[in-house]
Amino acid sequence: MYDAVTVFAHGLSALDRSHKLKLTNLSCDSEIPWNDGLSLFNYIDSVSLTGLTGKIEFNAVSYTHLRAHETGR
């Protein structure tokens, strides 16, 4: 869980540095997407770091099988 939150935080921080984020009320009951959602996804996808579980990076080839790569710590 720690690594997931860290990756999300890095992605959100990168998005915040490059965009002026607009706060919007969102609802799970509505199918209206957040305008910056795709950008956030792309920033999360570009995160590469070493977390508690080892090296974390994402494979941009397939979004259905994202996985962390262990470096043999």
Phi and psi in degrees as GROMACS dihedral restraints (atoms count N, CA, C in turn):
[ dihedral_restraints ]
;  ai    aj    ak    al  type     phi  dphi    fc
    3     4     5     6     1   -58.5    20    10
    4     5     6     7     1   -46.5    20    10
    6     7     8     9     1   -64.5    20    10
    7     8     9    10     1   -38.1    20    10
    9    10    11    12     1   -62.3    20    10
   10    11    12    13     1   -44.2    20    10
   12    13    14    15     1   -67.3    20    10
   13    14    15    16     1   -38.0    20    10
   15    16    17    18     1   -64.4    20    10
   16    17    18    19     1   -44.2    20    10
   18    19    20    21     1   -62.1    20    10
   19    20    21    22     1   -45.6    20    10
   21    22    23    24     1   -60.2    20    10
   22    23    24    25     1   -43.7    20    10
   24    25    26    27     1   -63.1    20    10
   25    26    27    28     1   -40.8    20    10
   27    28    29    30     1   -64.3    20    10
   28    29    30    31     1   -43.5    20    10
   30    31    32    33     1   -63.1    20    10
   31    32    33    34     1   -43.9    20    10
   33    34    35    36     1   -66.6    20    10
   34    35    36    37     1   -38.2    20    10
   36    37    38    39     1   -64.6    20    10
   37    38    39    40     1   -43.1    20    10
   39    40    41    42     1   -63.9    20    10
   40    41    42    43     1   -40.5    20    10
   42    43    44    45     1   -63.1    20    10
   43    44    45    46     1   -42.7    20    10
   45    46    47    48     1   -63.8    20    10
   46    47    48    49     1   -35.4    20    10
   48    49    50    51     1   -69.6    20    10
   49    50    51    52     1   -27.5    20    10
   51    52    53    54     1  -104.4    20    10
   52    53    54    55     1   -13.8    20    10
   54    55    56    57     1  -131.2    20    10
   55    56    57    58     1   153.9    20    10
   57    58    59    60     1   -90.1    20    10
   58    59    60    61     1   105.2    20    10
   60    61    62    63     1   -75.3    20    10
   61    62    63    64     1   138.1    20    10
   63    64    65    66     1  -110.0    20    10
   64    65    66    67     1   123.3    20    10
   66    67    68    69     1   -71.1    20    10
   67    68    69    70     1   133.4    20    10
   69    70    71    72     1  -138.5    20    10
   70    71    72    73     1   139.7    20    10
   72    73    74    75     1   -72.5    20    10
   73    74    75    76     1   127.8    20    10
   75    76    77    78     1  -118.1    20    10
   76    77    78    79     1   154.3    20    10
   78    79    80    81     1  -138.7    20    10
   79    80    81    82     1   140.0    20    10
   81    82    83    84     1   -71.2    20    10
   82    83    84    85     1   -18.2    20    10
   84    85    86    87     1   -81.3    20    10
   85    86    87    88     1   -13.8    20    10
   87    88    89    90     1  -105.7    20    10
   88    89    90    91     1   146.0    20    10
   90    91    92    93     1   -99.4    20    10
   91    92    93    94     1    22.0    20    10
   93    94    95    96     1   -86.8    20    10
   94    95    96    97     1   117.5    20    10
   96    97    98    99     1   -76.0    20    10
   97    98    99   100     1   158.4    20    10
   99   100   101   102     1   -75.7    20    10
  100   101   102   103     1   131.0    20    10
  102   103   104   105     1   -57.8    20    10
  103   104   105   106     1   -32.6    20    10
  105   106   107   108     1   -94.7    20    10
  106   107   108   109     1     7.4    20    10
  108   109   110   111     1   -60.7    20    10
  109   110   111   112     1   -44.3    20    10
  111   112   113   114     1   -66.1    20    10
  112   113   114   115     1   -39.7    20    10
  114   115   116   117     1   -62.7    20    10
  115   116   117   118     1   -42.9    20    10
  117   118   119   120     1   -60.3    20    10
  118   119   120   121     1   -44.5    20    10
  120   121   122   123     1   -57.8    20    10
  121   122   123   124     1   -44.4    20    10
  123   124   125   126     1   -65.0    20    10
  124   125   126   127     1   -38.7    20    10
  126   127   128   129     1   -68.0    20    10
  127   128   129   130     1   -39.9    20    10
  129   130   131   132     1   -62.7    20    10
  130   131   132   133     1   -40.3    20    10
  132   133   134   135     1   -63.1    20    10
  133   134   135   136     1   -25.7    20    10
  135   136   137   138     1   -92.3    20    10
  136   137   138   139     1    -1.9    20    10
  138   139   140   141     1   -67.0    20    10
  139   140   141   142     1   135.1    20    10
  141   142   143   144     1  -139.9    20    10
  142   143   144   145     1   118.4    20    10
  144   145   146   147     1  -155.9    20    10
  145   146   147   148     1   169.1    20    10
  147   148   149   150     1  -104.9    20    10
  148   149   150   151     1   115.8    20    10
  150   151   152   153     1  -104.4    20    10
  151   152   153   154     1  -166.6    20    10
  153   154   155   156     1   -64.9    20    10
  154   155   156   157     1   -27.7    20    10
  156   157   158   159     1   -93.4    20    10
  157   158   159   160     1    -0.5    20    10
  159   160   161   162     1   117.9    20    10
  160   161   162   163     1  -159.6    20    10
  162   163   164   165     1   -68.7    20    10
  163   164   165   166     1   131.6    20    10
  165   166   167   168     1  -121.9    20    10
  166   167   168   169     1   122.2    20    10
  168   169   170   171     1  -152.9    20    10
  169   170   171   172     1   158.6    20    10
  171   172   173   174     1  -113.1    20    10
  172   173   174   175     1   145.4    20    10
  174   175   176   177     1   -91.6    20    10
  175   176   177   178     1   111.0    20    10
  177   178   179   180     1   -73.5    20    10
  178   179   180   181     1    -5.6    20    10
  180   181   182   183     1   -72.8    20    10
  181   182   183   184     1   -39.9    20    10
  183   184   185   186     1  -134.7    20    10
  184   185   186   187     1   118.9    20    10
  186   187   188   189     1   -86.9    20    10
  187   188   189   190     1    -3.2    20    10
  189   190   191   192     1   -90.2    20    10
  190   191   192   193     1   -16.9    20    10
  192   193   194   195     1  -129.9    20    10
  193   194   195   196     1    55.1    20    10
  195   196   197   198     1   -69.1    20    10
  196   197   198   199     1   137.9    20    10
  198   199   200   201     1  -152.9    20    10
  199   200   201   202     1   154.4    20    10
  201   202   203   204     1   -85.4    20    10
  202   203   204   205     1   145.5    20    10
  204   205   206   207     1  -102.3    20    10
  205   206   207   208     1   125.9    20    10
  207   208   209   210     1   -86.1    20    10
  208   209   210   211     1   138.4    20    10
  210   211   212   213     1  -103.7    20    10
  211   212   213   214     1     8.4    20    10
  213   214   215   216     1    80.8    20    10
  214   215   216   217     1    36.5    20    10
